[in-house]
Amino acid sequence: DTKTIAEAARTQADNTNKMAEAAIEQVQELKANVRIAQEANNSTRDALILDKRAWVGIKSMRIQTFEVGRPVDVVMVLTNSGKTFARQVVTVAHKATGRKDVVLDFDQMAKLLPAKPEQPKVLFPNLTVSVTPSTSYNLSESQFAAIKNHEQIFYIFGQITYTDVFNENRVTEFCGMYDGNNPELYLCDQHQ
């Protein structure tokens, strides 16, 4: 009978629609699970990189030459506290003097002050290397006196750039201050 066939066709169509809706829901759930798995994978990869990458920083900075009319030499001891080597390690340093009570704009000063990048180095894990960044910054008599009389501060600031084993370019900024006392420089507030 035609009515029975039509009802069976309608029931079959309804069941097919329900199956299609269920399939669409499953695809959406599958997509959500894939996204969650990708996020977990990315988080694991990022954690691995952070754990295994090179971490280059400054262990110490010390005044080596501090005389009127001569370039101020600062020996910087760089260290890699990471688990893999850092390559293409380059130090660029700028030197300046300023009053203790004035906050210096290092970005602006870096544009104005000459700096000569050091030759690229490789720094292996848990090792240190000493560098003496070269600039032509000479102290005048008045600058020398102002620092020795604790009226001004001598600054050395800049960046250490390097590439880690994951081919990521990294940057460590630094700023050391000398107040005329101890030849060991201390870190600026901005870069601690």
C-alpha positions as a printed Julia matrix, in Angstrom:
192×3 Matrix{Float64}:
  0.0    0.0    0.0
  1.21   3.51  -0.89
  0.63   5.0    2.55
  2.79   2.34   4.22
  5.55   2.84   1.66
  5.43   6.63   2.19
  5.61   6.22   5.99
  8.52   3.82   5.65
 10.29   6.26   3.32
  9.69   9.13   5.8
 11.0    6.98   8.7
 14.05   6.03   6.65
 14.64   9.71   5.73
 14.3   10.75   9.4
 16.77   8.04  10.43
 19.17   9.11   7.67
 18.94  12.75   8.87
 19.6   11.66  12.45
 22.63   9.65  11.31
 23.9   12.63   9.3
 23.47  14.95  12.3
 25.3   12.44  14.51
 28.09  12.2   11.92
 28.38  16.02  11.83
 28.59  16.1   15.64
 31.29  13.42  15.57
 33.3   15.4   12.98
 33.02  18.55  15.13
 34.14  16.62  18.22
 36.99  15.11  16.22
 38.08  18.57  15.06
 37.97  19.85  18.65
 40.05  16.86  19.8
 42.59  17.45  17.02
 42.86  21.13  18.06
 43.38  20.12  21.71
 46.02  17.58  20.69
 47.81  20.18  18.55
 47.79  22.66  21.45
 49.19  20.0   23.79
 51.84  19.11  21.22
 52.79  22.79  20.82
 52.98  23.23  24.6
 55.21  20.16  24.9
 57.45  21.41  22.08
 57.69  24.89  23.65
 58.54  23.37  27.05
 61.22  21.2   25.42
 62.73  24.23  23.68
 62.76  26.25  26.9
 64.35  23.35  28.75
 66.98  22.54  26.11
 67.8   25.93  24.56
 70.82  28.14  25.22
 70.4   30.91  27.81
 73.16  33.51  27.45
 73.58  36.14  30.13
 76.17  38.18  31.95
 77.9   36.65  34.93
 79.87  39.78  35.81
 81.14  43.13  34.52
 84.3   44.78  35.79
 86.09  48.04  34.99
 89.52  47.3   33.53
 90.65  50.76  32.35
 89.19  53.94  33.81
 91.4   56.94  33.07
 90.99  60.43  31.66
 91.42  60.58  27.87
 91.52  56.8   27.35
 88.76  54.42  26.27
 86.93  52.94  29.24
 87.42  49.17  29.09
 84.92  46.88  30.76
 85.49  43.12  30.9
 82.2   41.28  30.62
 81.97  37.6   31.52
 79.24  35.92  29.49
 77.8   32.56  30.45
 75.48  30.03  28.84
 73.33  28.48  31.54
 71.33  26.47  29.0
 71.7   22.83  27.97
 72.75  23.42  24.35
 75.27  25.66  22.66
 74.65  29.22  21.46
 76.14  30.2   18.13
 76.74  33.55  16.49
 77.04  35.15  19.95
 77.65  38.86  19.35
 77.96  41.58  21.99
 77.19  45.19  21.1
 77.85  47.69  23.88
 77.44  51.44  24.27
 79.05  53.55  26.97
 77.82  56.8   28.49
 77.82  58.89  31.64
 74.82  60.45  33.35
 73.49  61.87  36.55
 72.33  59.41  39.21
 68.89  60.99  39.48
 68.09  60.96  35.74
 66.65  57.9   33.98
 68.45  57.46  30.69
 66.68  56.55  27.46
 68.96  53.7   26.38
 67.14  53.07  23.1
 67.64  56.69  22.02
 71.22  56.76  23.29
 72.08  53.56  21.41
 71.14  55.3   18.16
 73.49  58.18  18.93
 76.49  56.39  20.44
 78.91  54.4   18.3
 79.39  50.71  18.99
 81.45  48.07  17.28
 80.05  44.52  17.45
 82.4   41.85  18.76
 83.36  38.94  16.52
 80.74  36.15  16.63
 81.49  33.37  19.11
 80.13  29.97  20.03
 79.28  29.53  23.68
 78.88  25.98  24.96
 76.65  25.07  27.93
 77.96  25.87  31.4
 80.98  27.7   30.02
 81.96  31.34  30.27
 83.8   33.66  27.93
 85.27  37.09  28.62
 84.7   39.92  26.19
 85.85  43.52  26.27
 83.43  45.43  24.03
 85.26  48.06  22.06
 84.09  51.65  21.7
 85.93  54.9   21.32
 84.3   56.35  24.43
 86.91  58.44  26.28
 86.28  60.19  29.59
 86.85  63.93  29.83
 88.44  65.34  33.01
 85.07  66.7   34.15
 83.3   63.34  33.58
 86.07  61.47  35.4
 85.88  63.88  38.35
 82.07  63.76  38.47
 82.12  59.95  38.63
 84.88  59.84  41.25
 82.96  62.46  43.3
 79.77  60.33  43.0
 77.9   63.0   41.04
 77.57  60.9   37.89
 77.41  57.26  36.89
 79.27  55.46  34.11
 76.98  53.16  32.1
 77.67  50.32  29.72
 74.57  48.96  28.02
 73.59  47.01  24.96
 72.61  43.59  23.67
 73.95  40.1   23.33
 72.44  38.4   20.3
 72.73  34.71  19.53
 71.09  31.81  17.73
 70.1   28.67  19.58
 70.1   25.07  18.27
 66.45  25.49  17.29
 67.49  28.31  14.9
 65.71  30.9   17.03
 67.4   34.3   17.27
 67.63  35.41  20.9
 68.49  38.72  22.58
 69.74  39.49  26.08
 69.79  43.16  27.04
 72.18  44.43  29.68
 73.13  47.56  31.54
 75.95  47.92  34.04
 76.63  50.92  36.26
 79.85  52.15  37.84
 79.66  54.78  40.57
 83.38  55.34  41.13
 83.74  52.85  43.99
 84.01  49.11  43.47
 85.25  48.17  39.96
 82.53  45.49  39.8
 79.6   47.02  37.94
 76.09  46.51  39.22
 72.99  46.04  37.07
 70.63  48.85  36.18
 67.08  48.52  37.5
 65.77  48.14  33.93
 67.82  45.01  33.21
 67.83  42.99  36.43
